[in-house]
Amino acid sequence: MSTITILLADDHAVLRAGLRLLINAQADMQVVGEAADGREALDQAARLQPDLVLLDLSMPAASGLEILPAMRRAAPGARVLVLTMHNDESHLRHALRAGAAGYVLKKAADSELLSAIRTVMRGEVYVHPALTRALVSPLLPPAMLPADPWADLSEREQAVLILVARGYTAAEIAERLSLSPKTVETYRARGLEKLGLRSRAALVQFALAHNLLRDDQPL
């Protein structure tokens, strides 16, 4: 069995340490180098010629998106798997166009990451399941498009969640929408449950990805 050699490129040392333990515990994988910024990632890739580069998009010196084309030149035999916190269509499309072979979210970095590594090493493309809709939607007729969870919310649930994402407190939302704070909390909890979200931070990411925080968004 051949071993997949991997370069870790991420500016968070604690995350790199965790990834190194996870990957090196696999019989068919080995971390051969680490980099804390974009320039170091390019240098290490050119020197080590790994089979795969696990690349963060947000790093000092040069971002992952900026160095992706150069990475393909520095290590032409390496596949690049993006590991990022950016859960949005824009970053996904830019990464794939720049030459990434896969896109995994950091919140899913565990068994899914190992599966993604093996998938791209087979010559396939891996995209985090939550983002596949962004890729397939333009190709499908309307009747076959995946369901939009936002559309399942009531107007009040939508209004409350938009205001929560904008940073308003329950009391402020209650006053603005002429509701009681308890009712606001009910709408908030019900809306988050329908979207499969568990925190305001996750809600903000969802709202940004779906362009729900624009000034003309109705409430």
C-alpha positions as YAML, in Angstrom:
chain: A
units: angstrom
residues:
- id: 1
  name: MET
  ca: [0.00, 0.00, 0.00]
- id: 2
  name: SER
  ca: [1.47, 3.35, -1.04]
- id: 3
  name: THR
  ca: [1.43, 6.17, 1.49]
- id: 4
  name: ILE
  ca: [-0.21, 9.52, 0.68]
- id: 5
  name: THR
  ca: [2.24, 12.28, 1.61]
- id: 6
  name: ILE
  ca: [0.53, 15.44, 2.84]
- id: 7
  name: LEU
  ca: [1.55, 19.05, 3.44]
- id: 8
  name: LEU
  ca: [-0.54, 20.96, 6.01]
- id: 9
  name: ALA
  ca: [-0.92, 24.68, 5.27]
- id: 10
  name: ASP
  ca: [-2.81, 26.54, 8.00]
- id: 11
  name: ASP
  ca: [-1.86, 29.44, 10.27]
- id: 12
  name: HIS
  ca: [-3.34, 27.83, 13.41]
- id: 13
  name: ALA
  ca: [-0.74, 25.65, 15.12]
- id: 14
  name: VAL
  ca: [-3.31, 23.88, 17.31]
- id: 15
  name: LEU
  ca: [-5.38, 22.89, 14.29]
- id: 16
  name: ARG
  ca: [-2.29, 21.65, 12.47]
- id: 17
  name: ALA
  ca: [-1.35, 19.54, 15.48]
- id: 18
  name: GLY
  ca: [-4.80, 17.97, 15.57]
- id: 19
  name: LEU
  ca: [-4.78, 17.29, 11.85]
- id: 20
  name: ARG
  ca: [-1.32, 15.77, 12.06]
- id: 21
  name: LEU
  ca: [-2.48, 13.33, 14.76]
- id: 22
  name: LEU
  ca: [-5.61, 12.43, 12.80]
- id: 23
  name: ILE
  ca: [-3.80, 11.91, 9.51]
- id: 24
  name: ASN
  ca: [-0.73, 10.10, 10.85]
- id: 25
  name: ALA
  ca: [-3.03, 7.60, 12.59]
- id: 26
  name: GLN
  ca: [-4.06, 6.36, 9.13]
- id: 27
  name: ALA
  ca: [-2.06, 3.50, 7.66]
- id: 28
  name: ASP
  ca: [-2.12, 5.06, 4.20]
- id: 29
  name: MET
  ca: [-1.32, 8.69, 5.05]
- id: 30
  name: GLN
  ca: [1.61, 10.70, 6.43]
- id: 31
  name: VAL
  ca: [2.14, 14.40, 7.11]
- id: 32
  name: VAL
  ca: [5.53, 15.32, 5.66]
- id: 33
  name: GLY
  ca: [5.48, 19.07, 6.23]
- id: 34
  name: GLU
  ca: [3.65, 22.06, 7.69]
- id: 35
  name: ALA
  ca: [3.32, 25.73, 6.74]
- id: 36
  name: ALA
  ca: [1.87, 28.67, 8.67]
- id: 37
  name: ASP
  ca: [1.43, 31.15, 5.81]
- id: 38
  name: GLY
  ca: [1.01, 31.25, 2.06]
- id: 39
  name: ARG
  ca: [4.61, 31.88, 1.10]
- id: 40
  name: GLU
  ca: [5.89, 29.11, 3.35]
- id: 41
  name: ALA
  ca: [3.28, 26.79, 1.86]
- id: 42
  name: LEU
  ca: [4.63, 27.43, -1.64]
- id: 43
  name: ASP
  ca: [8.23, 26.91, -0.53]
- id: 44
  name: GLN
  ca: [7.39, 23.68, 1.28]
- id: 45
  name: ALA
  ca: [5.34, 22.35, -1.62]
- id: 46
  name: ALA
  ca: [8.18, 23.01, -4.07]
- id: 47
  name: ARG
  ca: [10.71, 21.35, -1.76]
- id: 48
  name: LEU
  ca: [8.68, 18.35, -0.59]
- id: 49
  name: GLN
  ca: [6.56, 17.62, -3.70]
- id: 50
  name: PRO
  ca: [3.78, 16.04, -1.60]
- id: 51
  name: ASP
  ca: [0.94, 14.00, -3.04]
- id: 52
  name: LEU
  ca: [-1.60, 16.36, -1.46]
- id: 53
  name: VAL
  ca: [-1.67, 19.86, 0.02]
- id: 54
  name: LEU
  ca: [-4.30, 20.53, 2.66]
- id: 55
  name: LEU
  ca: [-4.75, 24.27, 2.19]
- id: 56
  name: ASP
  ca: [-6.50, 26.88, 4.32]
- id: 57
  name: LEU
  ca: [-7.92, 29.83, 2.37]
- id: 58
  name: SER
  ca: [-7.27, 32.48, 5.06]
- id: 59
  name: MET
  ca: [-3.57, 32.75, 5.89]
- id: 60
  name: PRO
  ca: [-1.04, 35.56, 6.44]
- id: 61
  name: ALA
  ca: [1.42, 36.73, 3.76]
- id: 62
  name: ALA
  ca: [-0.72, 35.29, 0.95]
- id: 63
  name: SER
  ca: [-4.15, 33.68, 1.11]
- id: 64
  name: GLY
  ca: [-4.90, 30.19, -0.12]
- id: 65
  name: LEU
  ca: [-6.89, 31.56, -3.04]
- id: 66
  name: GLU
  ca: [-3.98, 33.80, -4.05]
- id: 67
  name: ILE
  ca: [-1.42, 31.02, -4.06]
- id: 68
  name: LEU
  ca: [-3.53, 28.23, -5.56]
- id: 69
  name: PRO
  ca: [-2.38, 28.79, -9.17]
- id: 70
  name: ALA
  ca: [1.25, 29.08, -8.04]
- id: 71
  name: MET
  ca: [0.83, 25.96, -5.90]
- id: 72
  name: ARG
  ca: [-0.15, 23.99, -8.99]
- id: 73
  name: ARG
  ca: [3.10, 25.14, -10.64]
- id: 74
  name: ALA
  ca: [5.29, 24.60, -7.57]
- id: 75
  name: ALA
  ca: [4.07, 21.03, -7.06]
- id: 76
  name: PRO
  ca: [2.44, 19.92, -10.32]
- id: 77
  name: GLY
  ca: [1.93, 16.38, -9.08]
- id: 78
  name: ALA
  ca: [0.11, 17.45, -5.92]
- id: 79
  name: ARG
  ca: [-3.63, 17.62, -5.52]
- id: 80
  name: VAL
  ca: [-4.89, 20.57, -3.46]
- id: 81
  name: LEU
  ca: [-7.70, 20.00, -0.96]
- id: 82
  name: VAL
  ca: [-9.09, 23.20, 0.55]
- id: 83
  name: LEU
  ca: [-9.93, 23.05, 4.27]
- id: 84
  name: THR
  ca: [-11.72, 26.24, 5.27]
- id: 85
  name: MET
  ca: [-14.33, 27.91, 7.45]
- id: 86
  name: HIS
  ca: [-15.84, 29.70, 4.42]
- id: 87
  name: ASN
  ca: [-19.21, 28.06, 3.86]
- id: 88
  name: ASP
  ca: [-20.29, 29.97, 0.77]
- id: 89
  name: GLU
  ca: [-20.65, 29.52, -2.97]
- id: 90
  name: SER
  ca: [-18.27, 32.32, -3.91]
- id: 91
  name: HIS
  ca: [-15.21, 30.88, -2.16]
- id: 92
  name: LEU
  ca: [-16.07, 27.39, -3.42]
- id: 93
  name: ARG
  ca: [-16.28, 28.46, -7.06]
- id: 94
  name: HIS
  ca: [-13.09, 30.54, -6.86]
- id: 95
  name: ALA
  ca: [-11.19, 27.63, -5.30]
- id: 96
  name: LEU
  ca: [-12.33, 25.11, -7.89]
- id: 97
  name: ARG
  ca: [-11.59, 27.49, -10.77]
- id: 98
  name: ALA
  ca: [-8.10, 28.08, -9.35]
- id: 99
  name: GLY
  ca: [-7.35, 24.36, -9.41]
- id: 100
  name: ALA
  ca: [-8.50, 22.91, -6.08]
- id: 101
  name: ALA
  ca: [-9.49, 19.24, -6.25]
- id: 102
  name: GLY
  ca: [-11.75, 19.43, -3.23]
- id: 103
  name: TYR
  ca: [-13.40, 21.70, -0.66]
- id: 104
  name: VAL
  ca: [-13.99, 20.67, 2.97]
- id: 105
  name: LEU
  ca: [-15.30, 22.78, 5.85]
- id: 106
  name: LYS
  ca: [-13.28, 22.92, 9.06]
- id: 107
  name: LYS
  ca: [-16.33, 22.14, 11.16]
- id: 108
  name: ALA
  ca: [-16.44, 18.76, 9.42]
- id: 109
  name: ALA
  ca: [-12.73, 18.02, 9.75]
- id: 110
  name: ASP
  ca: [-12.68, 14.43, 10.97]
- id: 111
  name: SER
  ca: [-13.86, 11.30, 9.18]
- id: 112
  name: GLU
  ca: [-15.16, 13.46, 6.32]
- id: 113
  name: LEU
  ca: [-11.70, 14.94, 5.84]
- id: 114
  name: LEU
  ca: [-10.14, 11.49, 5.56]
- id: 115
  name: SER
  ca: [-12.79, 10.50, 3.04]
- id: 116
  name: ALA
  ca: [-12.15, 13.70, 1.07]
- id: 117
  name: ILE
  ca: [-8.40, 13.02, 0.96]
- id: 118
  name: ARG
  ca: [-8.94, 9.52, -0.42]
- id: 119
  name: THR
  ca: [-11.53, 10.79, -2.90]
- id: 120
  name: VAL
  ca: [-9.28, 13.44, -4.47]
- id: 121
  name: MET
  ca: [-6.35, 11.02, -4.51]
- id: 122
  name: ARG
  ca: [-8.49, 8.75, -6.71]
- id: 123
  name: GLY
  ca: [-8.66, 11.61, -9.19]
- id: 124
  name: GLU
  ca: [-12.18, 12.67, -8.24]
- id: 125
  name: VAL
  ca: [-13.48, 16.02, -6.97]
- id: 126
  name: TYR
  ca: [-14.81, 16.30, -3.42]
- id: 127
  name: VAL
  ca: [-17.16, 19.07, -2.28]
- id: 128
  name: HIS
  ca: [-18.66, 19.34, 1.19]
- id: 129
  name: PRO
  ca: [-22.28, 18.07, 0.94]
- id: 130
  name: ALA
  ca: [-23.78, 21.35, 2.18]
- id: 131
  name: LEU
  ca: [-22.24, 23.14, -0.81]
- id: 132
  name: THR
  ca: [-23.10, 20.71, -3.60]
- id: 133
  name: ARG
  ca: [-26.35, 22.60, -4.16]
- id: 134
  name: ALA
  ca: [-24.35, 25.61, -5.36]
- id: 135
  name: LEU
  ca: [-22.77, 23.47, -8.07]
- id: 136
  name: VAL
  ca: [-25.76, 21.46, -9.27]
- id: 137
  name: SER
  ca: [-28.53, 24.06, -9.09]
- id: 138
  name: PRO
  ca: [-27.66, 25.78, -12.41]
- id: 139
  name: LEU
  ca: [-27.81, 22.38, -14.15]
- id: 140
  name: LEU
  ca: [-31.21, 21.25, -12.86]
- id: 141
  name: PRO
  ca: [-34.73, 22.14, -14.00]
- id: 142
  name: PRO
  ca: [-36.76, 24.03, -11.33]
- id: 143
  name: ALA
  ca: [-38.74, 20.94, -10.36]
- id: 144
  name: MET
  ca: [-35.54, 19.09, -9.43]
- id: 145
  name: LEU
  ca: [-33.80, 21.83, -7.47]
- id: 146
  name: PRO
  ca: [-32.97, 20.97, -3.86]
- id: 147
  name: ALA
  ca: [-35.39, 22.40, -1.34]
- id: 148
  name: ASP
  ca: [-34.58, 25.84, 0.07]
- id: 149
  name: PRO
  ca: [-34.83, 25.61, 3.88]
- id: 150
  name: TRP
  ca: [-35.22, 29.41, 4.14]
- id: 151
  name: ALA
  ca: [-38.44, 29.18, 2.14]
- id: 152
  name: ASP
  ca: [-39.88, 26.83, 4.75]
- id: 153
  name: LEU
  ca: [-39.75, 29.56, 7.41]
- id: 154
  name: SER
  ca: [-42.71, 31.81, 8.12]
- id: 155
  name: GLU
  ca: [-42.34, 35.54, 7.43]
- id: 156
  name: ARG
  ca: [-42.06, 36.21, 11.17]
- id: 157
  name: GLU
  ca: [-39.39, 33.55, 11.61]
- id: 158
  name: GLN
  ca: [-37.43, 35.02, 8.71]
- id: 159
  name: ALA
  ca: [-37.73, 38.57, 10.08]
- id: 160
  name: VAL
  ca: [-36.62, 37.51, 13.56]
- id: 161
  name: LEU
  ca: [-33.61, 35.54, 12.29]
- id: 162
  name: ILE
  ca: [-32.45, 38.37, 10.03]
- id: 163
  name: LEU
  ca: [-32.54, 40.76, 12.98]
- id: 164
  name: VAL
  ca: [-30.75, 38.22, 15.19]
- id: 165
  name: ALA
  ca: [-28.04, 37.88, 12.53]
- id: 166
  name: ARG
  ca: [-27.73, 41.68, 12.43]
- id: 167
  name: GLY
  ca: [-26.99, 41.69, 16.17]
- id: 168
  name: TYR
  ca: [-30.30, 42.87, 17.64]
- id: 169
  name: THR
  ca: [-31.27, 41.61, 21.11]
- id: 170
  name: ALA
  ca: [-34.56, 39.82, 21.79]
- id: 171
  name: ALA
  ca: [-35.90, 42.95, 23.51]
- id: 172
  name: GLU
  ca: [-34.96, 45.16, 20.55]
- id: 173
  name: ILE
  ca: [-36.52, 42.73, 18.09]
- id: 174
  name: ALA
  ca: [-39.67, 42.53, 20.19]
- id: 175
  name: GLU
  ca: [-40.04, 46.30, 20.16]
- id: 176
  name: ARG
  ca: [-39.31, 46.56, 16.44]
- id: 177
  name: LEU
  ca: [-41.77, 43.84, 15.42]
- id: 178
  name: SER
  ca: [-44.40, 44.55, 18.11]
- id: 179
  name: LEU
  ca: [-43.95, 41.15, 19.72]
- id: 180
  name: SER
  ca: [-43.19, 39.94, 23.22]
- id: 181
  name: PRO
  ca: [-39.58, 38.87, 23.96]
- id: 182
  name: LYS
  ca: [-40.88, 35.37, 24.68]
- id: 183
  name: THR
  ca: [-42.50, 35.18, 21.25]
- id: 184
  name: VAL
  ca: [-39.28, 36.41, 19.66]
- id: 185
  name: GLU
  ca: [-37.36, 33.61, 21.36]
- id: 186
  name: THR
  ca: [-39.93, 31.10, 20.13]
- id: 187
  name: TYR
  ca: [-39.57, 32.29, 16.53]
- id: 188
  name: ARG
  ca: [-35.78, 32.30, 16.88]
- id: 189
  name: ALA
  ca: [-35.60, 28.74, 18.25]
- id: 190
  name: ARG
  ca: [-38.10, 27.40, 15.71]
- id: 191
  name: GLY
  ca: [-36.33, 29.10, 12.80]
- id: 192
  name: LEU
  ca: [-32.87, 27.84, 13.80]
- id: 193
  name: GLU
  ca: [-34.26, 24.32, 14.17]
- id: 194
  name: LYS
  ca: [-35.77, 24.41, 10.67]
- id: 195
  name: LEU
  ca: [-32.44, 25.57, 9.23]
- id: 196
  name: GLY
  ca: [-30.46, 23.01, 11.19]
- id: 197
  name: LEU
  ca: [-28.39, 25.72, 12.90]
- id: 198
  name: ARG
  ca: [-27.32, 25.83, 16.54]
- id: 199
  name: SER
  ca: [-25.77, 29.25, 17.13]
- id: 200
  name: ARG
  ca: [-25.88, 32.89, 16.10]
- id: 201
  name: ALA
  ca: [-22.44, 32.48, 14.48]
- id: 202
  name: ALA
  ca: [-23.81, 29.70, 12.26]
- id: 203
  name: LEU
  ca: [-26.85, 31.86, 11.49]
- id: 204
  name: VAL
  ca: [-24.63, 34.77, 10.43]
- id: 205
  name: GLN
  ca: [-22.68, 32.47, 8.09]
- id: 206
  name: PHE
  ca: [-25.95, 31.19, 6.61]
- id: 207
  name: ALA
  ca: [-27.29, 34.73, 6.17]
- id: 208
  name: LEU
  ca: [-24.11, 35.91, 4.44]
- id: 209
  name: ALA
  ca: [-24.04, 32.89, 2.15]
- id: 210
  name: HIS
  ca: [-27.67, 33.49, 1.15]
- id: 211
  name: ASN
  ca: [-27.35, 37.29, 0.82]
- id: 212
  name: LEU
  ca: [-29.92, 37.92, 3.56]
- id: 213
  name: LEU
  ca: [-28.18, 40.88, 5.23]
- id: 214
  name: ARG
  ca: [-28.44, 43.38, 2.40]
- id: 215
  name: ASP
  ca: [-30.03, 46.73, 3.30]
- id: 216
  name: ASP
  ca: [-33.09, 46.19, 1.11]
- id: 217
  name: GLN
  ca: [-33.93, 42.80, 2.65]
- id: 218
  name: PRO
  ca: [-37.61, 43.04, 3.70]
- id: 219
  name: LEU
  ca: [-38.57, 42.41, 7.30]
...
